[in-house]
Amino acid sequence: MAFGRPNAAAARKKKARRAAEASRLRVPKVHVDEIDYKDVALLQRLTSAQGKLFSRKRTGLSAEAQRKASLALKRARFMALMPYVT
């Protein structure tokens, strides 16, 4: 059956690819200089409902930007701009 049902393995790959794209956050490109502990709106987009910082895979940040976001989040928590846990 050359033209019957599509290959099951190809269908699984396509479904997995769609799921991976959907799980990514749609965070606009952020320059490293723009990440600051006072920018609570940006930090809230980078954190989950529990207050955890999303991974680089989900946010699309570079390694340098992820480190800076982590430090900014810690500072914002210390200054009581962001909660430690919700």
Contacts in CASP RR format, 6 or more apart in sequence:
PFRMAT RR
TARGET T0000
AUTHOR 0000-0000-0000
METHOD contacts of the structure
MODEL  1
MAFGRPNAAAARKKKARRAAEASRLRVPKVHVDEIDYKDVALLQRLTSAQ
GKLFSRKRTGLSAEAQRKASLALKRARFMALMPYVT
23 58 0 8 1.000
24 57 0 8 1.000
24 58 0 8 1.000
24 60 0 8 1.000
25 45 0 8 1.000
25 54 0 8 1.000
25 58 0 8 1.000
25 59 0 8 1.000
25 60 0 8 1.000
27 45 0 8 1.000
27 46 0 8 1.000
27 59 0 8 1.000
27 60 0 8 1.000
27 61 0 8 1.000
30 42 0 8 1.000
30 61 0 8 1.000
30 65 0 8 1.000
31 65 0 8 1.000
32 62 0 8 1.000
32 64 0 8 1.000
32 65 0 8 1.000
32 68 0 8 1.000
34 42 0 8 1.000
35 42 0 8 1.000
35 65 0 8 1.000
35 68 0 8 1.000
35 69 0 8 1.000
35 72 0 8 1.000
36 72 0 8 1.000
37 43 0 8 1.000
37 71 0 8 1.000
37 72 0 8 1.000
37 73 0 8 1.000
37 75 0 8 1.000
37 76 0 8 1.000
37 79 0 8 1.000
37 81 0 8 1.000
38 76 0 8 1.000
38 81 0 8 1.000
39 72 0 8 1.000
40 76 0 8 1.000
40 81 0 8 1.000
40 82 0 8 1.000
43 69 0 8 1.000
43 72 0 8 1.000
43 73 0 8 1.000
43 76 0 8 1.000
43 82 0 8 1.000
44 82 0 8 1.000
46 53 0 8 1.000
46 54 0 8 1.000
46 59 0 8 1.000
46 61 0 8 1.000
46 69 0 8 1.000
46 73 0 8 1.000
47 53 0 8 1.000
47 54 0 8 1.000
47 73 0 8 1.000
47 82 0 8 1.000
48 54 0 8 1.000
49 86 0 8 1.000
50 85 0 8 1.000
50 86 0 8 1.000
51 82 0 8 1.000
51 83 0 8 1.000
51 84 0 8 1.000
51 85 0 8 1.000
51 86 0 8 1.000
53 66 0 8 1.000
53 69 0 8 1.000
53 70 0 8 1.000
53 73 0 8 1.000
56 62 0 8 1.000
56 63 0 8 1.000
56 66 0 8 1.000
59 66 0 8 1.000
59 69 0 8 1.000
61 69 0 8 1.000
73 82 0 8 1.000
76 82 0 8 1.000
77 83 0 8 1.000
77 84 0 8 1.000
END
